[in-house]
Amino acid sequence: MADVVEVVATDDPVRPLFSPAGELTAAARSRLGLSQDALRDLYRQMVLIRRADQEALNLQRQGELGLWGQFLGQEAIHVGAVAALQPDDWIFPSYREFGMAMCRGIDPADMLTWFRGLSAGPWDPREFHFAPLAVPVASQVPHAVGFAMGSRFKKSKDVVLGTFGDGATSKGDWHEAMNFAGVFKAPVIFLCQNNHWAISVPLAKQTAGSIAERAQGYGFPGIRIDGNDVLGVLAAVRGAAERARRGDGPYLIEAMTYRMGAHTTSDDPSRYRTETELQAWSVKDPVGRYRAWLEGQGIIDGAAIKTIGDEGESMAHAMRTRLLAFTPAPPGEVIFGRVYARPPDSFLEEREEFEASLESS
């Protein structure tokens, strides 16, 4: 009989930063090294992406977008995770990481052209190091691992962040990606936004036990943290990124949060969740909670809060105006653009035939 080998995860630089309950310790918070301007900017980004989320919902309800999936309540994860990464690190998102894309500098009006049916790829992933939004559940997770392996083969120090919801961890794609990353020590961070719902299926009916603890079975560490604390998310992702950059392999972060809105605008959450549960999570709102902490530390005041709120209103107005005035790209570019850096002759001929058929119709 073969000997039983116990798999022991490599050094974990993240866990010491958190209490057993997944809360960032006071000592770790004090060592983040963020200036007061940086701390205020985290709040600013959360306010802006929340306002963009609300405006996109308004646009969908007014018939201007085909569909919208809110990320209300998950702003701390979006902002904290992006702030923890280097600009050249890549992000492979699901369909709900609109806020992360804004934090990476992608124009929200451009992104909304996708939800309006005017574009199939409204930004260049290479410019922002941000992959396309992935609608098929969990399909972006193996993509993130594969890209991370490519970075390793090129001897790059870049790391990759793959984001997904709790429902994605029930998919085979997710398990295959975790296994591959563990075996080959891919420089990838798996960030689970556990918002307690896979469409209408509650967490208790889709997952037995902690998602974070599954990481050990794949040979690397995992941790469950408070996903409504922007500084906690930043600290966890930063620590996992530093670990991956050293060549120590992947890390799984399960950020506990709550989906305050509907799964998408085609969903009615009142049919499957209670108002009591919603209210219990409302008091943990990441934006209001962080604002209260900043005020308590004397880092932000009423004037600054109003200025940021006004900026959010201006941004939302500009986003709406630009979207409604958008002129879509020619059909040929939408279908054939960004496929090849150096397209072969056969590809160019196919495009010419397609565009010629449009002109003759």
C-alpha positions as CSV (number, residue, x, y, z in Angstrom):
1,M,0.0,0.0,0.0
2,A,1.3,3.4,-0.9
3,D,2.2,5.8,1.9
4,V,-0.4,8.5,2.7
5,V,1.1,11.9,2.0
6,E,-0.4,14.8,3.9
7,V,-0.7,18.0,1.8
8,V,0.5,21.0,3.8
9,A,-0.2,24.5,2.4
10,T,2.8,26.8,2.0
11,D,3.4,29.8,4.2
12,D,0.2,31.9,4.7
13,P,0.9,35.6,5.0
14,V,-2.8,36.5,5.1
15,R,-4.3,34.6,8.0
16,P,-2.2,36.4,10.7
17,L,-3.9,39.7,9.6
18,F,-7.3,38.5,10.5
19,S,-9.2,37.3,13.6
20,P,-10.7,33.8,13.7
21,A,-14.0,35.5,12.7
22,G,-12.4,36.9,9.5
23,E,-12.1,40.5,10.7
24,L,-9.0,42.6,10.0
25,T,-7.2,43.1,13.3
26,A,-6.5,46.6,14.6
27,A,-2.7,46.0,14.4
28,A,-3.0,44.9,10.7
29,R,-5.2,47.9,9.9
30,S,-2.7,50.3,11.4
31,R,0.1,48.7,9.2
32,L,-1.7,49.2,5.9
33,G,0.5,52.2,5.2
34,L,-2.3,54.2,3.4
35,S,-2.3,58.0,3.5
36,Q,-5.4,59.9,4.5
37,D,-5.9,60.8,0.8
38,A,-5.7,57.1,-0.1
39,L,-8.2,56.2,2.6
40,R,-10.6,58.9,1.4
41,D,-10.2,57.8,-2.2
42,L,-11.4,54.3,-1.3
43,Y,-14.6,55.8,0.0
44,R,-14.9,58.0,-3.2
45,Q,-14.6,55.0,-5.4
46,M,-17.2,53.1,-3.5
47,V,-19.6,56.0,-3.8
48,L,-19.0,56.4,-7.5
49,I,-19.5,52.8,-8.4
50,R,-22.6,52.6,-6.3
51,R,-24.0,55.6,-8.1
52,A,-23.1,54.1,-11.5
53,D,-24.9,50.9,-10.4
54,Q,-28.1,52.8,-9.5
55,E,-28.0,54.8,-12.8
56,A,-27.6,51.6,-14.8
57,L,-30.6,50.1,-13.0
58,N,-32.6,53.3,-13.8
59,L,-31.6,53.0,-17.5
60,Q,-32.7,49.4,-17.6
61,R,-36.1,50.2,-16.0
62,Q,-36.5,53.0,-18.6
63,G,-36.0,50.6,-21.5
64,E,-32.5,51.8,-22.3
65,L,-30.6,48.6,-21.4
66,G,-31.5,45.0,-22.1
67,L,-30.5,43.7,-18.7
68,W,-28.6,44.8,-15.6
69,G,-27.1,42.8,-12.7
70,Q,-26.6,45.0,-9.6
71,F,-23.6,44.8,-7.3
72,L,-25.3,46.8,-4.5
73,G,-23.7,45.8,-1.2
74,Q,-20.5,44.4,-2.8
75,E,-18.7,47.7,-3.4
76,A,-16.0,47.0,-0.7
77,I,-14.9,43.9,-2.5
78,H,-14.7,45.7,-5.9
79,V,-12.7,48.7,-4.6
80,G,-10.5,46.9,-2.1
81,A,-9.4,44.2,-4.4
82,V,-8.4,46.5,-7.3
83,A,-6.6,48.9,-4.9
84,A,-4.5,45.9,-3.6
85,L,-3.2,45.0,-7.1
86,Q,-0.4,46.5,-9.3
87,P,-1.6,48.2,-12.5
88,D,-0.1,45.4,-14.6
89,D,-1.8,42.6,-12.7
90,W,-4.7,41.1,-14.6
91,I,-8.3,40.7,-13.5
92,F,-10.7,38.0,-14.9
93,P,-14.2,39.0,-13.8
94,S,-17.7,37.6,-13.8
95,Y,-20.6,39.6,-15.2
96,R,-21.1,41.5,-11.9
97,E,-17.7,43.2,-11.7
98,F,-18.7,46.4,-13.4
99,G,-17.4,48.3,-10.4
100,M,-14.0,46.7,-10.6
101,A,-13.8,47.7,-14.2
102,M,-14.6,51.3,-13.3
103,C,-11.8,51.2,-10.7
104,R,-9.4,50.1,-13.5
105,G,-10.3,53.2,-15.5
106,I,-12.7,51.7,-18.0
107,D,-15.4,54.2,-19.1
108,P,-18.8,53.1,-17.6
109,A,-20.6,54.5,-20.6
110,D,-18.5,52.3,-23.0
111,M,-19.2,49.3,-20.8
112,L,-23.0,49.9,-20.9
113,T,-23.0,49.7,-24.7
114,W,-22.6,45.9,-24.1
115,F,-25.7,45.9,-22.0
116,R,-27.5,48.0,-24.6
117,G,-26.6,45.6,-27.4
118,L,-24.4,48.0,-29.3
119,S,-21.1,46.4,-28.7
120,A,-19.6,42.9,-28.3
121,G,-16.3,44.2,-26.8
122,P,-16.4,47.8,-25.6
123,W,-12.8,47.9,-24.2
124,D,-9.4,46.6,-25.1
125,P,-8.4,44.1,-22.3
126,R,-4.7,44.7,-23.0
127,E,-5.0,48.4,-22.2
128,F,-6.7,47.9,-18.8
129,H,-5.4,44.4,-17.9
130,F,-9.1,43.6,-17.5
131,A,-10.6,40.6,-19.3
132,P,-14.2,40.7,-20.8
133,L,-17.1,40.2,-18.4
134,A,-18.0,36.5,-18.4
135,V,-21.6,35.5,-18.3
136,P,-21.3,31.7,-18.3
137,V,-20.9,30.9,-14.7
138,A,-17.3,30.0,-13.6
139,S,-15.9,30.0,-17.2
140,Q,-13.6,32.9,-16.3
141,V,-11.9,30.9,-13.5
142,P,-9.9,28.5,-15.7
143,H,-9.1,31.4,-18.0
144,A,-7.6,33.2,-15.1
145,V,-5.4,30.2,-14.2
146,G,-4.3,29.7,-17.8
147,F,-3.3,33.4,-18.1
148,A,-1.5,33.2,-14.8
149,M,0.5,30.2,-16.1
150,G,1.3,32.1,-19.2
151,S,2.7,34.9,-17.1
152,R,4.8,32.4,-15.2
153,F,6.2,30.9,-18.4
154,K,7.2,34.5,-19.5
155,K,8.9,34.9,-16.1
156,S,6.7,37.9,-15.4
157,K,6.0,39.1,-11.9
158,D,2.3,39.8,-12.7
159,V,-0.4,38.0,-10.8
160,V,-3.9,37.3,-11.8
161,L,-7.1,37.9,-9.8
162,G,-10.1,35.6,-10.8
163,T,-13.4,36.7,-9.3
164,F,-16.6,34.7,-9.0
165,G,-19.7,34.2,-6.8
166,D,-20.5,31.4,-4.4
167,G,-22.6,29.7,-7.0
168,A,-19.6,29.3,-9.3
169,T,-17.9,27.0,-6.8
170,S,-20.5,24.4,-7.6
171,K,-19.3,24.2,-11.2
172,G,-16.8,21.8,-12.6
173,D,-14.9,24.6,-14.2
174,W,-14.1,26.0,-10.8
175,H,-12.8,22.7,-9.4
176,E,-10.7,22.0,-12.4
177,A,-9.1,25.5,-12.2
178,M,-8.4,25.1,-8.5
179,N,-6.8,21.7,-9.0
180,F,-4.6,22.9,-12.0
181,A,-3.6,26.1,-10.1
182,G,-2.6,24.0,-7.0
183,V,-0.6,21.5,-8.9
184,F,1.3,24.0,-11.0
185,K,1.5,26.8,-8.4
186,A,-0.1,29.3,-10.7
187,P,0.3,33.0,-9.5
188,V,-3.5,33.5,-9.2
189,I,-5.8,34.8,-6.5
190,F,-9.2,33.2,-6.3
191,L,-11.7,35.8,-4.9
192,C,-15.1,34.4,-4.1
193,Q,-17.7,37.1,-3.5
194,N,-20.0,35.0,-1.3
195,N,-23.2,37.1,-1.5
196,H,-25.3,34.2,-0.1
197,W,-27.3,33.6,-3.3
198,A,-26.9,31.7,-6.5
199,I,-29.8,33.4,-8.3
200,S,-32.6,32.1,-6.0
201,V,-30.8,29.3,-4.4
202,P,-29.5,30.2,-0.9
203,L,-26.0,29.3,0.2
204,A,-27.2,26.6,2.7
205,K,-28.7,24.7,-0.2
206,Q,-25.7,24.8,-2.5
207,T,-22.7,24.5,-0.3
208,A,-21.9,22.4,2.8
209,G,-19.2,24.0,4.9
210,S,-16.8,26.8,4.1
211,I,-15.7,27.5,0.6
212,A,-12.4,28.8,1.8
213,E,-11.6,25.5,3.5
214,R,-11.7,23.7,0.2
215,A,-8.4,25.3,-0.8
216,Q,-6.5,22.9,1.5
217,G,-7.7,20.0,-0.6
218,Y,-6.0,21.6,-3.6
219,G,-2.7,22.3,-1.8
220,F,-2.9,26.0,-1.0
221,P,-4.3,28.3,1.7
222,G,-7.7,29.9,1.9
223,I,-9.4,32.3,4.3
224,R,-12.9,33.5,4.9
225,I,-13.0,37.3,5.6
226,D,-15.5,40.1,6.1
227,G,-16.2,41.2,2.6
228,N,-18.0,44.4,3.7
229,D,-14.8,45.9,5.1
230,V,-12.9,47.6,2.2
231,L,-9.6,47.7,4.2
232,G,-9.9,44.0,5.1
233,V,-10.4,43.1,1.4
234,L,-7.4,45.2,0.4
235,A,-5.2,43.6,3.0
236,A,-6.2,40.1,2.1
237,V,-5.8,40.5,-1.7
238,R,-2.5,42.4,-1.2
239,G,-1.1,39.6,1.0
240,A,-2.2,36.9,-1.5
241,A,-0.7,38.9,-4.4
242,E,2.6,39.3,-2.7
243,R,2.7,35.6,-1.9
244,A,1.9,34.7,-5.6
245,R,4.5,37.2,-6.8
246,R,7.2,35.4,-4.7
247,G,6.3,32.2,-6.6
248,D,4.4,30.5,-3.7
249,G,1.3,29.8,-5.7
250,P,-2.4,30.5,-5.5
251,Y,-4.7,31.7,-2.7
252,L,-8.4,31.5,-2.1
253,I,-10.2,34.3,-0.4
254,E,-13.9,33.9,0.5
255,A,-15.2,37.4,1.1
256,M,-18.6,37.3,2.9
257,T,-21.1,39.8,1.7
258,Y,-24.7,40.1,0.6
259,R,-26.5,40.7,-2.7
260,M,-28.7,43.6,-1.7
261,G,-30.4,43.8,-5.0
262,A,-31.9,41.3,-7.4
263,H,-29.8,38.7,-9.3
264,T,-30.6,40.7,-12.4
265,T,-33.4,42.9,-13.5
266,S,-35.3,39.8,-14.7
267,D,-35.4,38.5,-11.2
268,D,-37.8,39.2,-8.3
269,P,-35.9,38.4,-5.0
270,S,-39.0,39.1,-2.9
271,R,-40.3,35.6,-4.0
272,Y,-37.5,33.8,-2.2
273,R,-35.9,35.9,0.5
274,T,-37.3,37.7,3.5
275,E,-37.3,41.4,4.3
276,T,-35.9,40.5,7.8
277,E,-32.8,39.0,6.2
278,L,-32.3,42.0,3.9
279,Q,-32.6,44.4,6.8
280,A,-30.1,42.4,8.9
281,W,-27.5,42.9,6.1
282,S,-28.5,46.5,5.4
283,V,-27.0,47.6,8.8
284,K,-23.6,46.1,7.5
285,D,-23.7,48.3,4.4
286,P,-20.0,48.7,3.3
287,V,-20.3,52.3,2.2
288,G,-22.0,53.7,5.2
289,R,-19.9,51.6,7.5
290,Y,-16.6,52.8,6.0
291,R,-17.8,56.4,6.0
292,A,-18.6,56.2,9.7
293,W,-15.1,54.8,10.4
294,L,-13.5,57.6,8.4
295,E,-15.5,60.2,10.3
296,G,-14.6,58.6,13.6
297,Q,-10.9,58.8,12.6
298,G,-11.2,62.5,11.6
299,I,-10.2,61.6,8.0
300,I,-13.4,62.9,6.3
301,D,-15.9,65.6,7.0
302,G,-19.3,66.6,5.8
303,A,-17.9,68.9,3.1
304,A,-15.8,66.2,1.6
305,I,-18.7,63.7,1.7
306,K,-20.9,66.2,-0.2
307,T,-18.2,66.9,-2.8
308,I,-17.9,63.2,-3.4
309,G,-21.6,62.8,-3.7
310,D,-21.8,65.7,-6.2
311,E,-19.0,64.0,-8.2
312,G,-21.1,60.9,-8.3
313,E,-24.1,62.7,-9.6
314,S,-22.0,64.4,-12.4
315,M,-20.5,61.0,-13.3
316,A,-24.0,59.4,-13.6
317,H,-25.3,62.2,-15.8
318,A,-22.2,62.0,-18.1
319,M,-22.5,58.2,-18.3
320,R,-26.2,58.4,-19.3
321,T,-25.5,61.2,-21.8
322,R,-22.6,59.4,-23.5
323,L,-24.5,56.1,-23.6
324,L,-27.6,57.5,-25.3
325,A,-25.5,59.4,-27.8
326,F,-23.3,56.4,-28.6
327,T,-22.8,55.6,-32.3
328,P,-22.2,51.9,-32.7
329,A,-19.2,50.5,-34.5
330,P,-19.8,49.1,-38.0
331,P,-21.0,45.5,-37.9
332,G,-17.8,44.2,-39.5
333,E,-15.7,45.7,-36.7
334,V,-18.1,44.4,-34.0
335,I,-17.9,40.8,-35.3
336,F,-14.3,40.6,-36.6
337,G,-12.4,43.2,-34.6
338,R,-10.0,42.2,-31.9
339,V,-9.8,38.6,-33.0
340,Y,-6.3,38.6,-34.6
341,A,-3.4,40.9,-34.1
342,R,-2.2,39.9,-37.6
343,P,-5.3,38.4,-39.3
344,P,-4.7,35.8,-42.0
345,D,-5.8,36.4,-45.6
346,S,-8.7,33.9,-45.2
347,F,-10.0,35.9,-42.3
348,L,-9.8,39.2,-44.2
349,E,-11.6,37.6,-47.1
350,E,-14.4,36.4,-44.9
351,R,-14.8,39.9,-43.4
352,E,-14.9,41.4,-46.9
353,E,-17.6,39.0,-48.0
354,F,-19.6,39.7,-44.9
355,E,-19.4,43.5,-45.3
356,A,-20.2,43.2,-49.1
357,S,-23.4,41.3,-48.2
358,L,-24.5,44.1,-46.0
359,E,-23.9,46.7,-48.7
360,S,-26.0,44.8,-51.2
361,S,-28.9,44.1,-48.9
